[in-house]
């Protein structure tokens, strides 16, 4: 039951402000990991599965990179919402 509540809250938060989730990400750095750059571009193109792949690789390449860790859950959530999945009841 707790998992359902958590999923429901996440879905509600993501559904009310999808554009704002990534609006607060820091600007790209001059020497940013290319997978983060590709992930950002995929998010802008609404290719959430592609973004998840790029950001997962970025986390694997640089496990201490906060930008990659912060962007990955949002991209995963959008990917889940775009698939039309419904919370389990």
Secondary structure, DSSP 8 states (H G I E B T S, - for coil): -HHHHHHHHHHHHHHH-HHHHTTTS----TT--HHHHHHHHHHHTT-HHHHHHHHHHHHHH-TT-HHHHHHHHHHHHHHHHHTT-----
